[in-house]
Amino acid sequence: MRIVHVAEYATGGVATYLRNAIAYQMLDSQIDEIILICAQVNSEQFEFKSPKVRCVTFDYVRSLGGLYKLLAVRKVIDSLEADVVHFHSSFAGLIRLTYFLKPCRYQVIYCAHGWSFIQQGQGRLKKQCYRLVERVCALKTTKIINISESESRQALHHGLPAKKMQLIYNTIPNELSTSAVTNPFATITKKKVLFVGRFDKAKGLDFLLQSVNFRDLGIELVVIGESVLGDINAEFKQQSVPFLGWIDHQYIDAYMQHCDAVIIPSRWEGFGLVALEAMKNQKMVIASDAGGLAEIVIDGYNGLRFKTNSAQDLNSALEKFSQMSQGAIQKMGRAGAKIQQHKYNFSQMNQQLVELYRDGSAKHGQSFSVDGHQEW
């Protein structure tokens, strides 16, 4: 079986999803080859130690002109003679529109990684357009993967076909990275909170910095990440907040080991892989109730939740955290680790995905090839 993964900007949560799924799939004896296609810019570097995996990039920037280049990826996909083509995120999913002009015989899988029609700050007309596009593209999709119960509910509410949808939670490996880093909190005696993610509107870093005076709360915040989409005008750098930039994923565990809690102030979130990363490292999570985060973070058990976009609720949660004992903080961290290991089991979730591929491929029969060229 040959699998092709297609992403637009393969960064952040999408990159982690791809990295983990491919790492599992390349060990499957019934999978012969895996090809990852993603944009040259705004995509992380991928290195897979297997001859079964190769990466192909294309010249693209999100724009009207870029849309044409994105749709042209279809020709390259067809040339790969795939059994399964798995599209990741809304923009990559637009390639499915080309199937109305030229049908395919391979299985088409789609995962939105956060439905565009529920994003906050979008006008009503724009949301309706997003919903219409998703419903139209669903006609040319074999299966739609939802990564959380919240995603499933929203998809059904907005008219996507229930018979084509399947819930497969996001997941991460249980093993901790052994890479070491210099402790950024070494000289800090306050409680320490870490933010990891894009500086884009969805992730809410601007909201966090504008809403909280960490010094008054006796909390130190450290930030890992950078802007990717550039969809918000905000000055992120503050003298009182250390910014470490974008850190290679292999070092994230090491940084999390040095903090007391991980904070996720997202405005909208399909799932929230950073929460699982924190839980794997036995760290409590302070998160908004956006999307899948409301399922992952159980308030008062493995972390603290606050209402999305509520500065008052956010400050209340952080004040509660500032007054917690180290014993109580560590207890929540241990509780989170148990949830991560059982509910979001790495092998089980990835096996569900592979079985979905196999089931659909059997129904589709033999794949076809279209003469094409892989040089971009």
N, C-alpha and C positions, 0 to 999 in steps of 0.2 A: 504494500500500500504506500502511495506517495502522498504526502500532506504538504499543502502550501498555506502558510500563514501570511496574511496581508494586513499591514498597519499603515497608518499615515505617519504621525509623529510617535514613534515607539519610545516613549519616555515615561517616567513615573510608574504609576500603577499598571499601565498597559505593558510597559517593558518588563516589570516584575512578573506579570501574568505569563507573558511569552517565555521569559527565561525559565520559569518553573515548569510550564507545560511541555516545552521542548526538551528540557532535561529529563523529564519522565518518559516522553515518547521515544527518545532516541535509544532507550534501553529495551524497547519492545521489539522482539524478534520478528513480528509480523509487519512492522513498519520499515520499509526499505529506504526511504529518503524523506527528509524534511527540508523545505526551503522557506526561509523567512524573507519577505519583501517589505521594505519600509523606506521612508524618505531619507535622503542623505543628511539633511539638516534637522535639528531638534529631535534626533533619535540617539539613544544611548548606544555604546559599543557592545556588541554581542560576541562572545567567544565560547564556542561549544567544542569540547574535546572529543569529537566524533566525526569520522569521515561521512557519516550519514546526513550531516547537517551542513547547509551552506546558506550564506546570506547574500541577498541582492538588494542594492539600493537604487533609488531613482531620484532625479533632479526635480525638486518640488518645493514650493513655498505656498502656504495657504492664501489663495487669491483667485480671481476669476480665471486668469491665465493658468494658474496652478491646477484648477479644476479639470481643464482639458488634459493636462499631463497625468492627472490622477486617473481619469477614465481610460487613458491610453494604456494603463497598466494591464488592462484586460488582455491585450494581445500577448503580453509576456506570460501571463497566467496560463493562457491556453497552450502556449508553446511548451509548458512544463509537463504536460500529460498527467495532470493530477487526478487522484481519486477523490480527494477532499480539498476544498478551498475554504479556509476559515478566515473571515473578515473580522477585524477588531476595530471598534469605535465607529461613530456615525459617519465621518468623512470617508474612511476606507469603504464603508458599507455602500456608499454612493455608486461604486463600481457595479453593483447589482443592477443598476438601471440599464446597463449595456445588454443584459440578458433578454430584454424585451426586443432588441434588434437582432440579436444572434444568440439562440439558445445554446446551452451547454449540456453535457452529459455527465459531468462530475457533480458530486454533492456540494452544496453551498451552505455553509454554516455561518452564522452571524452572531456576534456579541457586541452590544452597544457600549458596555463598560460605563453605563450612566446615560439614561435616556435624555436626549437633547430637548425634548418637549416639556421637561419638568425643571429645566434650569431657571433659577431665579434671575430677575433682572431683564428677562427677555419679554418683549411686547407680546400681546395676545395674538396678533396676526402672525408673528414669526413662529410662535409656538404651534399655531395651527398648521403652518407650512411644514414644520418639522414633523408633526404627527402625520400629515398627509404623505410626505415622502417615505416615512417609515412603513406606513400601511401599504403603499404601492410596492416598495422594495420587498416587502414580506411575501408578495405573490411569487417572487422568483427566488425564494429562500427555502431550503430543505428543512432546516431547524434553526430556531432562535434560542440562544442560551441566555438566561437571566442569572445574574451572579448573586442575587439576594432575593428574599421574599418581597421586599419593598419594590424591587425592579419588576418582579412578576405582577404584583398588584397594579402598578402603574401601567404596565403594558396592556393588561386586560382592560383596565379602565379607559384607555385611549384607543381601544378597538383593534389591537393586534390579535392574530388568530391563536386561540388557546391550543389547538391541536398541533401547532408547530413549535410550541414553546416547551422548554425544559429548564428546570432549576438545577444548576450546578454551582455550588458555592465557590468563591475564590479560596485559594489555599496557598500555603507556603511550606517548604520543607521544615521538619522539626529540628534539624541539626543547626547548631550555632556556628557561625564563621569563626575561625581561629585567628583571623587577622587582628593585629593589635594597633592601637592609636594612642597618641598623647592625650591624656585626660584633659579635656577643655574646662572641667570643673575643679581642677586640682586645688586651686586657691580659694574656692568658694565654700563658705560655711552655711549658706542659705539652702533652702529646698531648691532642687534643680529640675527644671522642666525643659523638654526638648521638642522642637517642631521639626518635622521632616517632610518636605514636599515642594511642589511648585509654588512660585509666588503669584499664581494666577487667581482670578476672581473666585473660582470654584473652591479653592482650598482655604480662603478666608484669613490669610496672614495679615493683610491690611486691616481687617476688622479686629483681629487680636491686638495688634500694636496700637490701634487707635482707641481701644476700649479699656485697656488695662494699664495701671501703674504698678508694674511688678516690684519696684523698689519699696513702695508703701506696703505691699503685701508680704515683703520679706521673701520673695521668690526670684530666682535667677532664671532667665530664659536664654536658651541657645538655639540658633536657627541653622538648619541645613537645607540647602536647595537653591533654586534660582528661577527667574521668570522664563517661561517657555512660550506661551501664547501671546503675552504682552497685551492682554485684554483689559488691563486696569491701569489707571494713572495714579500711582501712589509712590511716596518716598519710603522705602522699606528700611534703609540703613539708619540705625539709631546708635549713638555713641554708647548707650548703656546696655545694648544688646549685641552680643558677639554673633557675627554672621560667618559661617565656615565655608560658604559656597556649596557647589554641587559635589557630593562625595560619592566615590565609587561604591556600588552596592555591597561589595564584600566587606566594607568597613562599618556599615550601619549597625550591625550587632554590637560592635565594640563601643561605638558612641552611646548606644542605648544602655549598655551595661554601666555607664558612668552617671546616668541620670536617675532621678527618683520617679518621674512620670513622663509620659509622652502626651502632648496636647494636639488635638485635631479639631480646629475651629471651622470645618468645612461649611460652605453655604449650600452645596448639594454634593451628593456622593453616591455613586452606584453601589459601592461596597465599603472600601476603606482598608486596603491591605496594610497600611502603616499600623493600624490597630492590631492586626495579627502579628506584625513584626514586634511590636511592643510586648504583646502577651507572651510570645515565644521567649522573650528575654525576661519574663517575670516582672514586667513593669505595669503598674496601673495606668489606665488610660483616662484622660480628661477630654471629652469629645462632645460635639454638638449632636443633636438627634436627627441629623440629615440622613435620609436614605438608609442604606444598610448599616450605618453606625448605630442606629437605634436597636438593631438586632444583636450586634456584636458586643456592645458595652452595656452591661446590666448595672444600672445605677445603684451604688452602694455595695456592689458585690465584687466586680473586677475593675471598677472605675467610677467616675462621676460624669453625668450627662447634663448638658444645659440646652435650653431652647435655641434653635438656630437663629442667628442674627440678633439675639437678645444680649446686649451688653450687661444688663442688670443680672441676668441669670448666669452669664459667664463669670462675672466678678464674684457672685455668690458661691459658685463651684470652686473657684480658685481660693477664696477665703476659707472655705471648708477644708480644702487641701492643705493650706498653710498651717492649719491648726491640728492636723492629723499627726499622730506619732509615727515614728519609723516602723514600728511593729504593725500598725494598721495599714500603712502604705504597702509594706511587703506582703501582708496577707492578701490584699487585693491583687497584687502581682502574681502570687501563686495560684489564686483562683482563676485568673485569666489564662495562665499557662495550661491548666486542665481543660478549659473550654477550647483553646486552640488545638490541643492534641486530639480531642475526641470529636467535637462537632465539625471541625474544619480539617479533618484528617487528610494529609497530603496524598497518600496512595489511593484512598477511597475516592476522593474527588477527581483525581486525574484518571483513574480507571473508568469512571462514569463517562468522562469525555471521550476516551479511546473507544469505549463500547458504542457510544453514539456514532462515532465515525464509521465503525465497522458495520453497524446495523444499516446505516444509510447507504454505504457503499455496496452492500449486498443487494439492496433494493434497486440501485442505479445500474448494476451490471458493470460491464467493461467501460473504462474511461476512453476518451478519444483524444487525438492530438491534432493540433493546428500548426502548420509550419510557421515558425517564428524565430526570433533571434533574441538572445539574452543580453546582448550588449546595449547599453542605454546611451 
